[in-house]
Amino acid sequence: MDSQHHSLLSGLKILVVDDNDDACKLVSLILELHCAEVTTVYSVSSALEQFEKGQPDLIISDIAMPGEDGYSLIRKVRARSDQGKHLPVIAMTAYSLAGSQREILAAGFQRCLSKPVEPEQLISAIVELIFGQEEVQQLAPRTFC
């Protein structure tokens, strides 16, 4: 394998927002195996606190959370600053994507993934958003640090 792909996500600061502890652990494990710096939180309010402490390079958020949901998070992030307006954000949902994907993308998310998330889909979505489609095509099947 080409060594540049071993740590393609190295140094990327990724904020994972999900009220489900198991989902957070799974996504964090996948990202950490690819050398990303991961912060996990369980609510929109905690996500906004983390965002203010230091803006991540990317946010991955569940859509359906108690209280405020992923739609509320994306609206608040986009309203925060110029950087927030352009920050890559990936939605995760356990619901069927058939009808809701258009709504999710229209809300300001750039990608939507079904839960449970497949590691290859997650890494490909991140690489495409951060580095572009060409890098996705060059990804080796397993790219661990």
C-alpha positions in Angstrom: 0.0 0.0 0.0 1.1 3.6 -0.7 2.2 5.1 2.6 0.4 8.4 1.9 -2.9 6.6 2.3 -2.0 5.1 5.7 -2.7 8.4 7.4 -4.9 10.2 4.9 -7.1 11.5 7.7 -4.1 12.2 10.0 -4.6 15.4 11.9 -8.2 16.0 10.8 -10.3 17.2 13.7 -13.6 15.5 13.4 -16.6 16.1 15.7 -19.0 13.2 16.1 -22.5 14.0 17.4 -24.9 11.2 18.3 -27.0 10.5 21.4 -26.3 6.8 21.0 -23.1 5.8 22.8 -22.5 2.6 20.7 -22.8 4.7 17.4 -20.3 7.2 18.8 -17.9 4.5 19.7 -18.1 2.7 16.3 -17.6 5.9 14.3 -14.8 7.0 16.6 -13.0 3.7 16.3 -13.2 3.8 12.5 -11.9 7.3 12.4 -9.1 6.7 14.9 -7.9 3.7 13.0 -7.5 6.2 10.1 -5.5 8.6 12.3 -8.2 11.3 12.7 -8.5 13.3 15.9 -12.0 12.6 17.2 -14.2 14.3 19.7 -17.5 12.7 20.5 -20.5 14.5 22.1 -24.1 13.4 22.7 -26.1 16.5 22.1 -26.4 19.6 20.0 -25.6 21.9 22.9 -22.4 20.0 23.6 -21.5 20.0 19.9 -21.9 23.8 19.8 -19.6 24.1 22.9 -17.0 22.0 21.2 -17.4 24.0 17.9 -16.7 27.3 19.8 -13.6 25.8 21.6 -12.0 25.0 18.3 -13.6 24.5 15.0 -13.4 20.9 13.6 -12.5 20.2 10.0 -15.7 18.1 9.7 -18.8 17.2 11.7 -20.6 13.9 11.6 -24.1 14.2 13.1 -27.0 11.9 13.8 -30.3 13.4 12.5 -32.7 12.0 15.1 -31.7 13.0 18.6 -33.8 13.9 21.6 -34.4 17.6 22.2 -32.5 19.3 19.4 -31.9 17.2 16.3 -29.3 17.2 13.6 -31.3 19.8 11.6 -31.0 22.2 14.5 -27.3 21.6 14.7 -26.7 22.3 11.0 -28.7 25.5 11.2 -26.8 26.7 14.2 -23.4 25.8 12.8 -24.1 27.4 9.4 -25.2 30.6 11.3 -22.1 30.7 13.5 -19.4 32.1 11.1 -18.1 32.2 7.6 -16.2 29.0 8.4 -19.4 27.4 9.7 -21.1 28.2 6.5 -18.6 26.1 4.5 -17.8 23.4 7.1 -18.3 19.9 5.7 -21.0 18.1 7.6 -22.1 14.5 7.2 -25.5 13.2 8.4 -26.1 9.8 9.8 -29.5 8.3 10.1 -31.1 5.0 11.0 -34.2 6.0 9.0 -34.7 5.0 5.4 -32.9 7.4 3.1 -35.4 7.0 0.2 -37.4 10.2 0.8 -35.4 11.9 3.5 -32.1 12.2 1.6 -33.2 15.3 -0.4 -34.5 16.9 2.8 -31.2 16.2 4.6 -29.1 17.6 1.8 -31.3 20.6 1.4 -30.9 21.4 5.1 -27.1 21.9 4.5 -25.5 18.5 5.0 -23.2 17.4 2.2 -23.6 13.7 2.6 -26.0 11.3 4.3 -25.0 7.8 5.5 -27.3 5.1 6.8 -26.7 3.6 10.2 -25.0 1.3 11.0 -22.4 3.1 9.0 -20.1 1.0 6.8 -16.4 1.9 7.4 -15.5 2.2 3.7 -18.5 4.5 3.0 -17.6 6.7 5.9 -14.0 7.1 5.0 -14.8 7.6 1.3 -17.4 10.3 2.2 -14.8 12.2 4.4 -12.0 11.9 1.9 -14.3 13.1 -1.0 -15.5 16.1 1.1 -12.0 17.1 2.3 -9.7 16.1 -0.5 -11.9 15.5 -3.6 -13.1 12.6 -5.7 -9.6 11.8 -7.1 -8.4 10.8 -3.7 -11.3 8.5 -3.1 -10.5 6.6 -6.3 -7.0 6.1 -5.1 -7.9 4.8 -1.7 -6.7 1.3 -0.8 -9.3 -1.1 0.6 -7.9 -0.7 4.1 -6.0 2.4 5.0 -4.9 2.3 8.6 -2.2 4.4 10.2 
